[in-house]
């Protein structure tokens, strides 16, 4: 039986590479023996929050082994906390249990769930006399799935929706509750009839079984759960069990162990605070900050980190800033050196300055730089700017499948057909680099220019391809090339043109694929291979296969709705392009940056609405309804983003950036920047470091001058990369 004493908890303070610090202790025999007496490295099960962290720490272990003169090493068993499936650590760790104890109904396929939700919404709309197009049905189905997943993550019973004091709610909320009967009544009945479970519900059940199993019969391996804040309730319960195992421990990321006694208990109710999630996890474990020890090898939080945490204290404690600084001895005054604030005039200048800073890191061998931002537009801008110097950046977040060239081409084809071959969408397809129609690109573009000059300029010809053909017949042109091009185009798009209205999903997918193959065929590549040789052909094929598997469940789709619906679906999958070779520049999401660190950490997009995102209750439930149902406050995401900000801002060198205007609209700096500025006004070390100078030339003016210099250098280097100093 597990030890029922106080939990075994550790923390790694902000400002350190979490995974490197964790691995360095585990690979050291003496340090590992102090944690788990007699345990070899391969006898440890290590649970991390993300798959990226699993890959990263595996590489770190190998690097540490080579540094110790070892060419090979037996790694611990490493998995993600959520990977508790038949292919995850469940099989390895629960082999002692009977098969019956592990049996749970399989999870429903995502596309099957989505199409069935659309069908239920269609029946609800028909019963209520509501007109909905298929794109709106798909969007509503996605919102229902999100609400269902959130409720299951927080283990809230949505059956309580019917008890939300109906007399106190407005009529529109009454209609909303009637619509939500889809997931409270119809959906559970469907799952029961199909013997399926929602993915989140199945994961929660398996994690509960694992927690019960380990609580009753501890595993044979030592277990370390590291890097999680326990924001998901099923995960928090599993962490609690791991912390009480005889040979188990939990390593928390960035716990503020210097906060005064009793403060963490108060922070449980301040969802926007960076320590709120960790405070809730400690409360779940019935532990206090005093029960948490520093991980062996971890260094104390730096003075800058202490200053940032002080600046982000809850509002009632902001009055203590001055007294805390007055009591601080001169040798311990907060030092903000190593942190720079850059306020750009617009996103383009911000991306250019970030690219310059990251490019400068490459001048020093072995140095690394990482851009941490939730703003995907800024991340793409920076990647494009770096590509001007032929520098590829490792973007771990990837990009939406919709933004790949092949998917964009398919979207243009759909738009061309639904707009009846109007000149603009027609030329967008014909001039696209993927269009060849069996010719070389040069020969095709020559014919396209002839077609455009003679027939597609001026008044728009009506009637689609037939109207364009009639215009050619009236013109009596001697040049036959536009006629041949039009005939080839008509043959290529025939599968889409011949579709009935409305058409089944599988028929639409087959027609779109056949049309794209005919448009993309090249002299050196047959039509049956053009999609396969494309760099993203495999991603598109997997996307189509997922839709085709359950296409029979989807409602028939009208012509007019298909382009928007296809755009909505193709925007959801994410593809990741690995840069060639080994990259020293990275773009990380917030969760990944929590556990990793680079020599230069760039925190970009620090504007309200981007980082942090504005709190949203969602389209279904108001704040009072969420509170009555037991769902967490919308500000919870702000607290998680604040924790990730503190982790990233504690790096050795930090560049904070924001754009003063976006699309011509003035922006508001992130609340954390404003807090740090206000807290720093009376801090002598901040004045000496030049981050904020009260009564002298303002930081903003100084940053504008520095930005102008960086922007001018950026423009110079864009003309010729050799100009880079």
VEXKOLSE-679149 format. One record per residue (C-alpha): x, y, z; residue number from 1. Coordinates in pm, whole numbers, plus 50000, padded with zeros to 5 digits. Example, Ala and Ser with C-alpha at 12.3 -4.5 7.8 and 13.67 -1.06 7.14 Angstrom:
BEGIN
51230, 49550, 50780, 1
51367, 49894, 50714, 2
This chain:
BEGIN
50000, 50000, 50000, 1
50124, 50351, 49930, 2
50256, 50570, 50204, 3
49970, 50781, 50340, 4
50202, 51046, 50486, 5
50255, 51390, 50335, 6
50305, 51398, 49957, 7
50652, 51401, 49807, 8
50667, 51728, 49614, 9
50949, 51917, 49445, 10
50972, 52230, 49234, 11
51216, 52376, 48984, 12
51224, 52754, 49011, 13
51169, 52974, 48703, 14
51475, 53083, 48509, 15
51615, 52734, 48453, 16
51577, 52482, 48176, 17
51321, 52260, 48345, 18
51392, 51946, 48143, 19
51771, 51985, 48159, 20
51762, 52032, 48537, 21
51534, 51730, 48572, 22
51751, 51508, 48351, 23
52081, 51617, 48505, 24
51968, 51498, 48847, 25
51828, 51167, 48722, 26
52136, 51075, 48520, 27
52363, 51142, 48819, 28
52389, 50816, 49013, 29
52449, 50978, 49352, 30
52162, 51226, 49318, 31
51927, 50957, 49186, 32
52011, 50724, 49474, 33
51921, 50995, 49723, 34
51580, 51020, 49560, 35
51519, 50650, 49490, 36
51765, 50425, 49668, 37
51899, 50151, 49443, 38
51699, 50250, 49135, 39
51869, 50246, 48797, 40
51771, 50506, 48539, 41
51579, 50251, 48334, 42
51370, 50158, 48639, 43
51198, 50500, 48640, 44
50872, 50598, 48472, 45
50881, 50967, 48376, 46
50549, 51139, 48295, 47
50556, 51477, 48115, 48
50277, 51706, 47987, 49
50355, 51712, 47612, 50
50503, 51489, 47345, 51
50745, 51765, 47253, 52
50880, 51750, 47609, 53
50916, 51371, 47578, 54
51126, 51407, 47262, 55
51329, 51693, 47408, 56
51424, 51519, 47732, 57
51525, 51204, 47541, 58
51775, 51415, 47344, 59
51892, 51582, 47667, 60
51961, 51243, 47827, 61
52173, 51141, 47526, 62
52367, 51469, 47531, 63
52438, 51433, 47903, 64
52550, 51074, 47850, 65
52793, 51176, 47573, 66
52928, 51453, 47796, 67
53005, 51181, 48052, 68
53185, 50971, 47792, 69
52904, 50721, 47735, 70
52795, 50647, 47379, 71
52485, 50452, 47483, 72
52242, 50478, 47771, 73
51930, 50296, 47887, 74
51666, 50566, 47912, 75
51381, 50570, 48161, 76
51034, 50492, 48033, 77
50903, 50833, 47921, 78
50542, 50911, 47832, 79
50290, 51192, 47839, 80
50040, 51220, 48121, 81
49746, 51208, 47881, 82
49879, 50913, 47680, 83
49691, 50660, 47890, 84
49567, 50436, 47610, 85
49628, 50084, 47494, 86
49940, 50212, 47315, 87
50062, 50431, 47600, 88
50208, 50354, 47940, 89
49882, 50190, 48049, 90
49987, 49859, 47892, 91
50334, 49864, 48045, 92
50229, 49975, 48392, 93
49900, 49790, 48436, 94
49995, 49450, 48309, 95
49935, 49310, 48657, 96
49561, 49383, 48633, 97
49318, 49156, 48461, 98
49202, 49244, 48112, 99
48847, 49288, 48237, 100
48956, 49563, 48476, 101
49102, 49761, 48187, 102
48815, 49725, 47945, 103
48635, 50042, 47854, 104
48423, 50108, 47545, 105
48631, 50249, 47258, 106
48628, 50620, 47194, 107
48418, 50763, 46914, 108
48603, 50888, 46608, 109
48625, 51269, 46591, 110
48461, 51289, 46249, 111
48182, 51054, 46349, 112
48110, 51269, 46651, 113
48114, 51586, 46443, 114
47881, 51455, 46174, 115
47637, 51314, 46429, 116
47634, 51648, 46611, 117
47555, 51818, 46279, 118
47265, 51576, 46222, 119
47123, 51645, 46567, 120
47152, 52020, 46511, 121
46976, 51983, 46175, 122
46686, 51797, 46338, 123
46666, 52057, 46614, 124
46663, 52339, 46356, 125
46391, 52169, 46149, 126
46176, 52115, 46457, 127
46209, 52481, 46555, 128
46171, 52623, 46206, 129
46527, 52763, 46209, 130
46715, 52796, 45879, 131
47079, 52691, 45908, 132
47330, 52629, 45631, 133
47573, 52340, 45665, 134
47863, 52572, 45752, 135
47668, 52711, 46046, 136
47572, 52358, 46154, 137
47939, 52258, 46154, 138
48039, 52566, 46356, 139
47764, 52500, 46613, 140
47867, 52134, 46633, 141
48226, 52238, 46704, 142
48109, 52472, 46982, 143
47903, 52192, 47137, 144
48201, 51957, 47124, 145
48420, 52220, 47293, 146
48165, 52269, 47573, 147
48135, 51892, 47616, 148
48514, 51848, 47635, 149
48552, 52136, 47882, 150
48281, 51993, 48107, 151
48442, 51649, 48099, 152
48787, 51796, 48168, 153
48644, 51958, 48481, 154
48427, 51652, 48552, 155
48105, 51855, 48558, 156
47774, 51679, 48501, 157
47592, 51868, 48226, 158
47265, 51712, 48340, 159
47257, 51997, 48591, 160
47176, 52239, 48308, 161
46806, 52173, 48363, 162
46836, 52299, 48723, 163
46983, 52642, 48644, 164
46696, 52838, 48809, 165
46501, 52901, 48486, 166
46292, 53185, 48632, 167
46604, 53395, 48684, 168
46728, 53366, 48326, 169
46634, 53569, 48020, 170
46430, 53417, 47736, 171
46732, 53383, 47507, 172
46908, 53169, 47772, 173
46595, 52953, 47790, 174
46630, 52888, 47417, 175
46999, 52813, 47468, 176
46918, 52554, 47734, 177
46672, 52390, 47495, 178
46945, 52373, 47231, 179
47191, 52226, 47482, 180
46955, 51933, 47530, 181
47145, 51789, 47231, 182
47447, 51712, 47452, 183
47252, 51645, 47771, 184
46992, 51405, 47626, 185
47037, 51310, 47259, 186
47413, 51266, 47262, 187
47438, 51034, 47567, 188
47166, 50813, 47414, 189
47360, 50788, 47088, 190
47685, 50697, 47267, 191
47504, 50432, 47467, 192
47348, 50280, 47154, 193
47687, 50268, 46979, 194
47883, 50152, 47286, 195
48125, 50442, 47248, 196
48275, 50707, 47475, 197
48383, 51063, 47417, 198
48765, 51086, 47393, 199
48793, 51307, 47703, 200
48555, 51090, 47903, 201
48745, 50774, 47812, 202
49078, 50931, 47906, 203
48932, 51038, 48242, 204
48804, 50688, 48309, 205
49136, 50527, 48225, 206
49326, 50778, 48440, 207
49087, 50706, 48728, 208
49150, 50332, 48687, 209
49523, 50394, 48683, 210
49503, 50609, 48997, 211
49296, 50343, 49176, 212
49536, 50071, 49065, 213
49845, 50257, 49186, 214
49675, 50351, 49510, 215
49592, 49988, 49589, 216
49901, 49829, 49435, 217
50204, 50056, 49379, 218
50387, 50001, 49049, 219
50716, 49816, 49039, 220
50892, 50120, 48894, 221
50965, 50455, 49051, 222
50729, 50719, 48910, 223
50805, 51087, 48850, 224
50533, 51321, 48720, 225
50696, 51650, 48616, 226
50595, 51976, 48456, 227
50217, 51962, 48502, 228
50010, 52217, 48692, 229
49716, 51977, 48729, 230
49468, 52204, 48553, 231
49269, 51897, 48442, 232
49097, 51734, 48736, 233
49169, 51377, 48630, 234
49535, 51469, 48599, 235
49532, 51638, 48941, 236
49399, 51320, 49103, 237
49665, 51108, 48935, 238
49936, 51352, 49048, 239
49804, 51325, 49402, 240
49837, 50945, 49391, 241
50188, 50966, 49241, 242
50298, 51209, 49513, 243
50192, 50959, 49783, 244
50356, 50653, 49625, 245
50645, 50502, 49824, 246
50870, 50560, 49520, 247
50694, 50845, 49350, 248
50720, 51221, 49338, 249
50575, 51522, 49158, 250
50794, 51803, 49024, 251
50602, 52130, 48989, 252
50709, 52400, 48741, 253
50783, 52743, 48887, 254
50614, 52730, 49226, 255
50667, 53053, 49423, 256
50805, 52913, 49747, 257
50886, 53261, 49883, 258
50526, 53379, 49899, 259
50414, 53451, 50251, 260
50227, 53187, 50449, 261
49863, 53139, 50363, 262
49885, 53329, 50035, 263
49860, 53022, 49813, 264
49535, 52927, 49981, 265
49393, 53269, 49890, 266
49519, 53242, 49532, 267
49295, 52942, 49468, 268
49012, 53192, 49425, 269
49212, 53437, 49208, 270
49193, 53255, 48874, 271
49397, 53519, 48687, 272
49704, 53486, 48912, 273
50004, 53288, 48776, 274
50017, 53070, 49090, 275
49642, 52996, 49096, 276
49659, 52655, 48924, 277
49948, 52539, 49143, 278
49767, 52663, 49455, 279
49460, 52462, 49354, 280
49677, 52154, 49298, 281
49837, 52188, 49642, 282
49491, 52220, 49795, 283
49384, 51902, 49613, 284
49686, 51723, 49758, 285
49617, 51867, 50106, 286
49968, 52014, 50104, 287
50118, 52357, 50167, 288
50412, 52542, 50017, 289
50625, 52427, 50310, 290
50579, 52066, 50194, 291
50747, 52142, 49859, 292
51124, 52102, 49841, 293
51364, 52229, 49573, 294
51453, 51965, 49317, 295
51816, 51854, 49363, 296
52028, 52073, 49137, 297
51767, 52346, 49108, 298
51882, 52702, 49171, 299
51678, 52963, 49362, 300
51467, 53206, 49164, 301
51662, 53506, 49036, 302
51609, 53862, 49157, 303
51432, 53944, 48831, 304
51191, 53655, 48878, 305
51119, 53768, 49233, 306
51046, 54117, 49104, 307
50809, 53987, 48836, 308
50624, 53768, 49085, 309
50594, 54063, 49321, 310
50458, 54279, 49040, 311
50193, 54019, 48962, 312
50067, 53993, 49319, 313
49690, 54015, 49364, 314
49541, 54364, 49356, 315
49488, 54387, 49738, 316
49864, 54338, 49785, 317
49984, 54605, 49542, 318
49994, 54855, 49829, 319
50274, 54647, 49979, 320
50509, 54705, 49685, 321
50666, 55012, 49842, 322
50701, 54859, 50189, 323
50851, 54539, 50047, 324
51111, 54742, 49854, 325
51186, 54959, 50153, 326
51261, 54650, 50360, 327
51484, 54500, 50094, 328
51856, 54527, 50178, 329
52069, 54706, 49916, 330
52259, 54392, 49813, 331
51933, 54205, 49741, 332
51763, 54479, 49541, 333
51588, 54340, 49235, 334
51810, 54347, 48926, 335
51629, 54362, 48593, 336
51940, 54348, 48373, 337
51908, 54108, 48083, 338
51549, 54210, 48005, 339
51466, 54452, 47722, 340
51132, 54601, 47622, 341
51072, 54685, 47256, 342
50753, 54862, 47151, 343
50719, 54852, 46772, 344
50488, 55080, 46574, 345
50316, 54790, 46394, 346
50331, 54406, 46364, 347
50559, 54419, 46059, 348
50821, 54623, 46244, 349
50783, 54398, 46548, 350
50843, 54086, 46338, 351
51144, 54248, 46168, 352
51302, 54344, 46498, 353
51245, 53994, 46640, 354
51398, 53837, 46329, 355
51704, 54062, 46363, 356
51748, 53968, 46728, 357
51719, 53596, 46653, 358
51950, 53631, 46353, 359
52209, 53794, 46578, 360
52210, 53490, 46807, 361
52340, 53273, 46522, 362
52660, 53480, 46518, 363
52764, 53302, 46840, 364
52821, 52926, 46800, 365
52595, 52696, 47002, 366
52370, 52982, 47117, 367
51995, 52939, 47078, 368
51695, 53170, 47055, 369
51323, 53106, 47086, 370
51016, 53314, 47010, 371
50737, 53245, 47258, 372
50399, 53377, 47152, 373
50037, 53265, 47120, 374
49999, 53497, 46818, 375
50030, 53273, 46514, 376
50028, 53570, 46276, 377
50337, 53711, 46444, 378
50504, 53369, 46438, 379
50445, 53337, 46062, 380
50577, 53689, 46001, 381
50897, 53615, 46191, 382
50948, 53286, 46006, 383
50907, 53465, 45671, 384
51150, 53740, 45772, 385
51411, 53483, 45873, 386
51362, 53300, 45546, 387
51491, 53610, 45367, 388
51834, 53513, 45503, 389
51775, 53145, 45414, 390
51728, 53069, 45784, 391
51472, 52804, 45869, 392
51316, 52819, 46214, 393
51179, 52519, 46402, 394
50811, 52610, 46456, 395
50676, 52351, 46697, 396
50319, 52475, 46665, 397
50319, 52400, 46292, 398
50058, 52556, 46069, 399
49702, 52487, 45977, 400
49657, 52245, 45690, 401
49453, 52518, 45521, 402
49770, 52729, 45487, 403
49967, 52468, 45292, 404
49997, 52534, 44914, 405
49802, 52223, 44815, 406
49510, 52299, 45048, 407
49506, 52662, 44933, 408
49488, 52540, 44574, 409
49190, 52319, 44657, 410
49017, 52610, 44827, 411
49068, 52822, 44514, 412
48921, 52547, 44298, 413
48611, 52530, 44517, 414
48573, 52908, 44506, 415
48613, 52912, 44127, 416
48335, 52658, 44078, 417
48086, 52808, 44326, 418
48135, 53154, 44167, 419
48063, 53007, 43825, 420
48411, 53068, 43682, 421
48415, 53444, 43731, 422
48735, 53605, 43591, 423
48911, 53671, 43924, 424
48874, 53321, 44079, 425
48932, 53162, 43738, 426
49264, 53341, 43693, 427
49358, 53265, 44054, 428
49343, 52895, 43969, 429
49501, 52915, 43625, 430
49795, 53126, 43750, 431
49851, 52915, 44062, 432
50196, 52749, 44058, 433
50039, 52403, 44095, 434
49826, 52434, 43780, 435
49987, 52282, 43467, 436
49709, 52103, 43269, 437
49967, 51866, 43124, 438
50203, 52142, 43003, 439
50507, 52323, 43128, 440
50439, 52629, 43339, 441
50582, 52863, 43076, 442
50359, 52731, 42799, 443
50051, 52741, 43022, 444
50110, 53098, 43141, 445
50147, 53218, 42781, 446
49803, 53081, 42694, 447
49653, 53216, 43017, 448
49777, 53566, 42933, 449
49617, 53541, 42590, 450
49288, 53435, 42747, 451
49302, 53715, 43003, 452
49383, 53994, 42757, 453
49123, 53899, 42500, 454
48827, 53777, 42706, 455
48862, 53831, 43079, 456
48915, 54206, 43089, 457
48631, 54450, 43073, 458
48268, 54350, 43136, 459
48236, 54012, 43299, 460
48109, 53740, 43062, 461
47801, 53572, 43207, 462
47708, 53206, 43205, 463
48033, 53057, 43336, 464
48238, 52849, 43095, 465
47952, 52832, 42845, 466
47926, 53212, 42840, 467
48301, 53238, 42790, 468
48284, 52990, 42504, 469
48000, 53188, 42345, 470
48211, 53506, 42370, 471
48494, 53330, 42186, 472
48257, 53214, 41915, 473
48132, 53570, 41858, 474
48485, 53711, 41849, 475
48597, 53487, 41560, 476
48954, 53499, 41684, 477
49224, 53345, 41472, 478
49438, 53237, 41770, 479
49321, 52891, 41882, 480
49524, 52875, 42202, 481
49258, 53029, 42432, 482
49001, 52786, 42288, 483
49225, 52486, 42354, 484
49297, 52609, 42707, 485
48928, 52656, 42778, 486
48849, 52306, 42648, 487
49118, 52152, 42869, 488
48991, 52344, 43170, 489
48634, 52232, 43101, 490
48742, 51867, 43090, 491
48939, 51906, 43414, 492
48652, 52058, 43616, 493
48384, 51829, 43471, 494
48366, 51610, 43788, 495
48278, 51913, 44001, 496
48040, 52063, 43744, 497
47844, 51737, 43712, 498
47772, 51709, 44086, 499
47405, 51727, 44186, 500
47288, 52002, 44419, 501
47300, 51911, 44707, 502
47561, 51635, 44688, 503
47688, 51374, 44933, 504
48020, 51440, 45103, 505
48204, 51141, 44954, 506
48095, 51246, 44602, 507
48224, 51598, 44663, 508
48559, 51471, 44790, 509
48602, 51238, 44492, 510
48512, 51516, 44246, 511
48746, 51766, 44410, 512
49034, 51519, 44409, 513
48977, 51424, 44044, 514
48958, 51790, 43938, 515
49277, 51883, 44124, 516
49464, 51589, 43972, 517
49357, 51696, 43623, 518
49459, 52058, 43685, 519
49796, 51962, 43838, 520
49907, 51698, 43587, 521
50256, 51769, 43450, 522
50445, 51638, 43149, 523
50684, 51449, 43379, 524
50425, 51335, 43637, 525
50112, 51133, 43561, 526
49776, 51241, 43701, 527
49761, 50951, 43948, 528
50086, 51069, 44113, 529
50062, 51450, 44126, 530
49906, 51461, 44473, 531
50139, 51197, 44616, 532
50460, 51377, 44515, 533
50345, 51706, 44669, 534
50519, 51781, 45003, 535
50180, 51793, 45177, 536
50010, 51527, 44968, 537
50021, 51276, 45253, 538
49861, 51527, 45492, 539
49580, 51600, 45247, 540
49532, 51228, 45183, 541
49499, 51161, 45557, 542
49252, 51449, 45588, 543
49038, 51316, 45301, 544
49054, 50962, 45441, 545
48927, 51082, 45778, 546
48631, 51253, 45611, 547
48554, 50960, 45382, 548
48552, 50709, 45668, 549
48230, 50855, 45808, 550
48105, 51050, 45505, 551
47780, 50854, 45504, 552
47680, 51024, 45831, 553
47718, 51377, 45693, 554
47418, 51571, 45565, 555
47401, 51647, 45193, 556
47593, 51964, 45112, 557
47461, 52233, 44872, 558
47697, 52387, 44618, 559
47682, 52730, 44781, 560
47781, 52598, 45125, 561
48067, 52371, 45019, 562
48361, 52622, 44994, 563
48298, 52770, 45340, 564
48246, 52424, 45491, 565
48564, 52288, 45333, 566
48759, 52593, 45456, 567
48625, 52534, 45809, 568
48725, 52168, 45813, 569
49068, 52203, 45651, 570
49164, 52479, 45899, 571
49149, 52239, 46197, 572
49429, 51986, 46127, 573
49782, 52105, 46197, 574
50091, 52001, 46001, 575
50448, 52048, 46118, 576
50734, 52113, 45878, 577
51068, 52007, 46023, 578
51349, 52244, 45917, 579
51636, 52085, 45726, 580
51928, 52004, 45952, 581
51960, 52113, 46312, 582
51809, 52450, 46392, 583
51915, 52679, 46678, 584
51611, 52904, 46636, 585
51270, 52799, 46763, 586
50911, 52915, 46783, 587
50735, 52770, 47087, 588
50387, 52771, 47225, 589
50320, 52871, 47584, 590
50300, 52517, 47724, 591
50626, 52410, 47558, 592
50812, 52720, 47677, 593
50711, 52632, 48033, 594
50955, 52338, 48030, 595
51226, 52460, 47792, 596
51462, 52752, 47766, 597
51689, 52919, 47511, 598
51978, 53162, 47550, 599
51753, 53439, 47415, 600
51384, 53424, 47498, 601
51168, 53655, 47286, 602
50820, 53708, 47427, 603
50623, 53853, 47138, 604
50273, 53989, 47096, 605
50239, 54119, 47452, 606
49910, 54301, 47393, 607
49578, 54259, 47567, 608
49364, 54029, 47356, 609
49664, 53837, 47221, 610
49865, 53755, 47531, 611
49661, 53713, 47739, 612
49349, 53632, 47544, 613
49038, 53809, 47663, 614
48823, 53588, 47888, 615
48532, 53433, 47701, 616
48240, 53248, 47850, 617
48150, 53089, 47516, 618
47824, 53116, 47324, 619
47626, 52879, 47545, 620
47659, 52970, 47912, 621
47672, 53302, 48095, 622
47896, 53358, 48397, 623
47619, 53289, 48652, 624
47525, 52972, 48464, 625
47886, 52852, 48456, 626
47922, 52922, 48829, 627
47600, 52735, 48912, 628
47706, 52441, 48699, 629
48050, 52421, 48863, 630
48263, 52520, 48563, 631
48577, 52723, 48626, 632
48590, 53097, 48571, 633
48692, 53216, 48221, 634
48989, 53397, 48381, 635
49149, 53061, 48448, 636
49318, 53073, 48109, 637
49462, 53413, 48194, 638
49620, 53263, 48506, 639
49774, 52982, 48302, 640
49906, 53234, 48047, 641
50047, 53444, 48332, 642
50232, 53142, 48471, 643
50381, 53071, 48129, 644
50481, 53439, 48099, 645
50670, 53425, 48428, 646
50846, 53105, 48324, 647
50960, 53250, 47990, 648
51043, 53597, 48127, 649
51284, 53440, 48377, 650
51532, 53331, 48110, 651
51893, 53455, 48101, 652
51824, 53708, 47823, 653
51471, 53821, 47753, 654
51327, 54048, 47483, 655
50969, 54165, 47540, 656
50795, 54298, 47228, 657
50460, 54442, 47137, 658
50308, 54641, 46851, 659
50169, 54987, 46926, 660
49908, 54958, 46650, 661
49752, 54664, 46467, 662
49567, 54739, 46143, 663
49582, 55106, 46237, 664
49410, 55053, 46573, 665
49603, 55143, 46891, 666
49667, 54849, 47121, 667
49690, 54814, 47498, 668
50003, 54664, 47652, 669
49958, 54334, 47832, 670
49860, 54376, 48195, 671
50184, 54212, 48304, 672
50396, 54476, 48134, 673
50194, 54752, 48299, 674
50227, 54582, 48637, 675
50605, 54545, 48603, 676
50640, 54909, 48503, 677
50435, 55035, 48795, 678
50614, 54811, 49041, 679
50950, 54928, 48908, 680
50896, 55302, 48945, 681
51065, 55319, 49286, 682
51313, 55036, 49228, 683
51670, 55165, 49221, 684
51803, 54863, 49037, 685
51546, 54909, 48761, 686
51657, 55270, 48716, 687
52023, 55170, 48703, 688
51948, 54897, 48448, 689
51769, 55148, 48224, 690
51446, 54954, 48201, 691
51251, 55246, 48354, 692
51384, 55595, 48438, 693
51152, 55819, 48634, 694
51203, 56193, 48576, 695
51442, 56139, 48285, 696
51396, 56056, 47920, 697
51123, 55795, 47910, 698
51182, 55432, 47827, 699
50929, 55459, 47547, 700
51130, 55730, 47369, 701
51451, 55530, 47412, 702
51286, 55216, 47278, 703
51151, 55404, 46977, 704
51500, 55527, 46894, 705
51644, 55176, 46926, 706
51360, 55033, 46721, 707
51420, 55287, 46444, 708
51784, 55181, 46427, 709
51688, 54812, 46420, 710
51420, 54872, 46158, 711
51660, 55063, 45930, 712
51915, 54783, 45964, 713
51643, 54531, 45886, 714
51549, 54714, 45564, 715
51915, 54732, 45464, 716
51964, 54359, 45523, 717
51653, 54272, 45325, 718
51817, 54428, 45020, 719
52143, 54240, 45075, 720
52201, 53994, 45366, 721
52575, 54067, 45344, 722
52505, 54405, 45504, 723
52429, 54235, 45833, 724
52701, 54340, 46081, 725
